[in-house]
Amino acid sequence: MKFTLSWLKDHLETDEPLEKLADKLTMIGLEVEHIDNKAEQLKPIRIARVISAVQHPNADRLRVCMVDIGDGGAPVQVVCGAPNARDGLVTIFGPPGTFIPGKNITLSVGSIRGVESRGMLISGAEIEISDDHSGIVELPADAPIGASYVEWAKLIDPVIEINLTPNRQDATGVHGIARDLAAADMGKLKDPGIKPIKGEFPCPVQVSVEDATLCPGFALRLVRGVKNGPSPEWLQQRLTAIGLRPINALVDITNFMTYDRARPLHVFDAKKVKGNLTVRHARDGEELLALDGKTYKLDPSICVIADDHGVESLAGIMGGEASGCDENTTDVLIESALWNEINIAQTGRKLGINSDARYRFERGVDPAFMVPGLELATKMVMELCGGTPSENVVVGKAFPDDRVIDYPLSELKRLAGIEVPLPEARGILQRLGFMVAGNGPVVKIAVPSWRTDVHGKADIVEEIVRIVGVDKVPMTPFPRGDNPRKPVLTTLQSRTRRAKRALAARGMVEAVTWSFIAKPHAELFGGGQRQLSLANPIAADLSDMRPSLLPGLIAAAQANHDRGAGDVALFEVGQIFKGDRPQDQFTAASGVRRGFASSQGLGRSWTGAAQASAFDVKADAFAVLAAAGASVQALQIAPGGGNNFPAWLHPGRSAAIQMGPQNVLGYFGELHPRALEALRADGPVMAFEVILDRIPEGKAKATRAKPQLDLPAFHPVERDFAFIVARSVKAADIVRAAQAGDKRLVTGVTVFDVYEGKGIDPDKKSVAIAVTIQPREKTLTDQEIDAIAAKIVAEVTKKTGGTLRG
Amino acid sequence: MSDLETLQSQILADIAAAADEAALEAVRVSALGKKGSISALLATLGKMSPDERKSEGARINLAKDAVTQALTARRDVLKNAALDARLASETIDVTLPLRDAPADAGRIHPLSQTWDELTTIFADMGFAVAEGPDIETDDYNFTKLNFPEGHPAREMHDTFFFNPKEDGSRLLLRTHTSPVQVRTMLSQKPPIRVICPGRTYRIDSDATHTPQFHQVEGLVIDKGSHLGHLKWILHEFCKAFFEVDNINMRFRPSFFPFTEPSLEVDIQCRRDKGEIRFGEGEDWLEILGCGMVHPNVLRACDIDPEVYQGFAWGMGIDRIAMLKYGIADLRQLFEGDVRWLNHYGFKPLDIPTLAGGLSS
């Protein structure tokens, strides 16, 4: 919402300076976004007279002008390209140093085609005071040479733009803004009242409304014998200042009323209207060429005003070209109506029209001002264009229900923590147009018709608080009381937090990627279902909710590779979507490693750094699981491949991490080359993904004390074994078999060597394990240890077919 | 000089001349071995008279002790020399560079760090943390929050929608974290004191807007909380979060459908070449919106507005992170550029605490 200071002062008697008014506007909820003080910017521009204009020696279209700038000195030489630069013309001149907003340049002394030019003669468009760029400004011959142009032309009117919240339709007009300022002690509202204008004859055009829910009220009046033409200077200046283009007096009046009184109107050229007006739903196939020059296809959801020709106007949004007013208009129909807010918003959205009328009607205009608005417009039409008015035709309810709020005076203290004495509160409310009856403890407050946003006690509190000033509300300490100091994070939140720190502690870098990814990428990871596709994505490659964090991470890793940083270890802990219900959203902890980004560190090193391998990401996955509280001993590794295994992983170099046969906590391994190709990423890439929600919740402990420490009295014994087994035998099976050798005394089995190659059959491998035997009751004899070793060998042989390496 | 003395001095001279432990051992054997010169002298004692044996024995034993001591001393000297010589040859290039320790190389994203910081501050003020789903219903995201159907306030949200279901309803990506307020009020009885951090979405993309962003919502519902408390909490939070002794805040009336009265909050700051100082300067920077929970919202969540009241606020986590840590372009938060992450990220052991400081 834009307006000028002098426009505001038409409605507000005030001596307050602009800055103070602007600050107050912001502090009462009408946030000033911008003040355009053109007077300041254009100050150096003076009125000047062209003494002589002669042809430029080196350019056909340029003239060399000698200009009297009224400073008593010698004439100034200016090169000018305007066709109207001629001897004796009084125009405007910008000396070097002047900023020219229309060209976004600051003038300096220059040479144009070899002729010095010491300033500029200026067009209206160049300083954004009009659209005229056909030539330099032409002023009356008696304009004072040397005077400041902005002062002479009364351009010293700052333009104020406020960022209006959608509830305050009443402030879409200058009058409403002035009322708020008056309530906040910034002056006195000028409100002389509106006198009805008596009609001289019955309105020949009748109005029928087919659907009163779309059009609660409609007022119409004819003014006959008007003379339309350019509107007066003051009106044109007002409209130009706020960025509107003056058209003709009748149209300008409607725009003026829109901004002055928040009352959009429409004017029809009565001679172009055939028969009576009907407010109705559009019919399928109907079209309208609107005033913006575009043709709109209509449907029955759209409310229109039609005559015997058909649709003449998009109700409350924009008029039609065919019945518009121009300089030949002699009879004008003025419409002031009420429209259904939701329908206006929907129609505007559907047709893509953002008009000043829509802006106000979808917020809900003052219903009680429908007829007074028409009266005021009629008065203006008669003043500017003459003519004889008809009587009003009014259809529908002109004024809806009266709202009266029972307001306990204690409410202000209760909600806002501040006390305002009743007389002061009453004064504020009355200046805002409310009526307050009674002295408490509960008063009755009548809400003015233009405050369609006020419905209850809390709204009244807001009105008082915003005018008194929110800064007057004292800050009040908010003690935490005796609430127990318990952890405030949920299990999942704690897991998330710990997972992030655990992965970063393994040298990985946390990325945050988009929740939505390209559909083919989503499909690759089991997503892309219809219910997870956005109907209005911001870009084609951000269309589907991610079923996994990995597509985003792989893309980020590849982008880093493309930038020359190929050794990257990235992780993310965030939401993934397996369906559209709340319980289908999970928190995943995932990571990728590529190039020389192994657990030992980034890049190559003299220590013998290796490329990232599946075992690095296996370790990452286990680190996350341990940090998130999973019982790592209880986890099983199910090797990859097979029908139900994710196709994005290399079948031979990947696995699922499970807790029992059903609960898959996650996956790790090398990315499948086909998946990488689909993601347009260079491999190899190692990845893991763990779903934190799937970790079973640990049992709540009654005490924080740790269990008793069990320190055995006897030395442990370590024995090494090397087994020759088939290549397909899993190390985990050998370890498990060795543990089964003596479940009580074998307390540890580690694999310390795996060998394939020379000296071993090609389809075999050697796996060496170290077994820790912990005696319990007594030191073991050599025979007893040998017996255990024999059982271990027998068990491994039985489970894996392995033989002890000779 | 007697023979014994001559022998002793000869042996001592041999000991001193021994160049290594093997030579020294040869000297020892020739003197003290079974057939050694001193052993031979001791063997002669048996043939002597008791008196002679007494005096000669003492002399020979003295010589033997002297030789033994000299042997030990010389052995220590030779052993140390040998060790020194070995160590002198055992050198490593101590200037070979280290690899970064993983805990030094890893990074926590500035958003995660900020998340932890604000959780820490609000936990200290007695707030629990609530969360809700990103995919929401129109009812929770708008209707229960007092956004009337078709109201322009809905349009301000630039909502991402999913495809309509068979019954015509359509889900959306939450445009703010406020639906978590609704979920909290529907599932808990007052008094309520929660913050709700989470990811939110709007169709918007430029240097200061991204289609996904993060908010932290705060909600207090009880029987006495008012605007004064709200102002105090936000003021305390800003001081703690920005780690400054004082901060000037401006509370302006505004409009949100779900609060009444509604306020927007600016903080005073000075911006100079990308650096921001708080508590000084001419700029007012908007950081959050807040207000008293609208009675219609309370009613929609089965809470009686005549008995209970409270307030709520919503603040951009990305925005306050950018402000605090001098991040210029919002879009870089989501690009995964390791150069950016290494620079703006935090080390894993930089865990924000109130005792140790949030960011130091």
Interface residues (C-beta under 8 A of the other chain):
Chain A: T26 M27 I28 G29 E31 T165 P166 N167 R168 E341 I342 N343 A345 Q346 R349 E362 R363 K413 R414 L415 A416 G417 I418 D453 G456 K457 A458 D459 V461 E462 V465 R466 V470 D471 V473 P474 M475 T476 P477 F478 R480 G481 N483 V488 L489 T490 L492 Q493 R497 K500 R501 A502 L503 A504 A505 R506 G507 M508 V509 E510 A511 V512 T513 W514 S515 F516 R530 Q531 L532 S533 L534 A535 N536 P537 I538 L542 M545 G552 L553 A555 A556 A557 A559 N560 R563 A565 V568 L570 V573 G574 Q575 F577 D580 R581 P582 Q585 S599 Q600 G601 L602 S605 W606 T607 A609
Chain B: L96 P97 R99 D100 P102 A103 A105 G106 R107 I108 H109 L111 S112 D116 T119 F122 A123 D124 M125 G126 F127 A128 V129 E131 G132 P133 D134 I135 P148 E149 G150 H151 P152 A153 E155 M156 F160 F161 F162 N163 P164 K165 R170 L171 L173 R193 R199 Y201 I203 S205 P211 Q212 V220 G224 S225 H226 L227 G228 H229 K231 W232 I233 H235 R250 F251 R252 P253 S254 F255 E260 P261 S262 L263 E264 M292 H294 P295 Q309 L333 F334 E335 G336 D337 V338 R339 L341 N342 G345 K347 P348 L349 I351
